Amino acid sequence: MASQAQRSASSRTVPTRPNTAFRQLRGRLSPGEFAAAVRRAAREIGEQVSCDARYVGRVESGEIRCPNYAYERVFRHMFPGLTLPDMGFAPRETVRGRGARTSPDSAAPLATDPDHRDTRIQNCEESDVLRRAFITGGPAAALGLTGLCPAGRTDPPAPAPTAPETQEAPLTAAVPGPRTAPGARAGATEATAVEEAVRRIRLLDDRHGADGLYHRATQPLRAAYELLDAGAQRRAIYDRLHAGAGELAISVGWLAHDSGRFDDARSHYAEALSTARVCGDAALEAHAFCNTAFLARDAGRPREAVRAAQAAQHAAKRLGSPRLRSLLALREAGGWAGLGDRTGCTQALTRAERLFAAGPGERDPEWMSFYGEAELGGLTAQCWSALGERGRAAEHARRAVALQDPHFTRNIALFTAELAGNLTANGTVDEAATAALQALTLLSRVHSARIRAMLDDTARALRPYGSCGPVADFLDRYRAAGAPVGRQPA
């Protein structure tokens, strides 16, 4: 009864208005046919949505004022170039988060803010992002992201010929500072630019890996914190800038992490954590601790990994996302595995699987789009590998490769390289060489110091079996790619 009263009060505060713009986008399709089209579009980009005719009706009636992030990505994929307001949705900050919790009088100016009307992102279609791994124009260009492409990379070359899908000019776009007019402060346009920068970096990393992106990505990060220092027009914008800058720091930290720059990654994650604490953002805090735990594990500090993962789980308790808590349990499991604690690891893995089985939800963070069955399998494989059970690890790694969405090229290469290493350690050298060759082929499009080092270890371990056909083929291809067997990892 109380929840019904709350819904009634909410409806009086924000009157429901039909979404006529979205109805026009549906065209002549029935709600059921349109829902099927939404599900097909979701599969094209690796999203999971349970769209049906009822959901379409709730959108068109105005009951759903703003879709969750998964639906937003699907709708942007279906209707390239359109923003949420173009589709008839309310600005996200007026529906969720602090902006939604303010009184109607304080929230109303956001909808009529001149800056807000200027937030359209002039970008290429979302499907092009997934195919070509970059977008030009709009606020992302203003933040210096149009040149983010491995073609102009300055890091050491990968051990396979670089054949990027698209050649890009070097990064030359100027990074704007705060508005220079007297008393001017950041508005919705700047906040949107920071948020788009985060999305662009993540898409590039999913497709190409971190090498060659890290140094370029630090430029928009500096710009984001300059905007924070200059202040914002209203609290809702300031909250968006804080969250966006913190997420950008984590994204840049991950690029450093995956490139083997552990000290830089640690600094960026600490910056994100500090930002989360300043603005009281539990979601950002959980994300920062999540990545800190992953970094600590990779840097050989497993006890720190456990503590950071537990801190992340504490921050995530009130966020209402079982999938997030599942991932954080996996981070904890990785720390216990590094400590050789089989009991602690097994308990954390069991908890991760149970929480994962609860399924995705509307409150899952946007950055978790990579976390599906494949990632669950891959991280589980890493735990068993650290505990010395390489056969069991290979089973999970094989499953991770089979289930991974094609969009996440970097993760396919990672899980395939893990599979090769586990098979090698388990004595299955022919299959190991086949998997290693597949990973080597993927490195023509993926640039990751971590994966390069893993393949180098596998190549050294396979060298005594060089007379075997598949092993000899892999070692020959590896040498031809410019990566002598036995060299030290980059």
Buried (B, 14 or more C-beta within 10 A) or exposed (E): EEEEEEEEEEEEEBEEEEBEBBBEBBEEEEBEBBBBBBBEBBEBBBBBBEBBBEBBEEBBEBEBBBBBBBBBBBBBBBBEEBBBBBBBBBBBBBBBBBBBEBEEEEBEEBEEBEBBEEBBBEBBBBBBBBBBBBBBEBBBBBBBBBBBBBBBBEBEBBBBEBEBBEEBEEBEBEBBEBBEEEEEBBBBBBBBBBBBBBBBBBBBBBBBBBBBBBBBBBBBBBBBBBBBEBBBBBEBBBBBBBBBBBBBBBBBBBBBBBBBBBEBBBBBBBBBBBBBEEBEBBBBBBBBBBBBBBBBBBBEBBEBBBBBBBBBBBBBEEBEBBBBBBBBBBBBBBBBBBBEBBEBBBBBBEBBBEBBEEEBEEBBBBBBBBBBBBBBBBBBBBBBBBBEBBEBBBBBBBBBBEBBBEBBBBBBBBBBBBBBBBBBBBEBBBBBBBBBBBBBBBBBBBBBBBBBBBBBBBBBBBEEBEEBEBBBBBBEBBEEBEBEBEEEEB
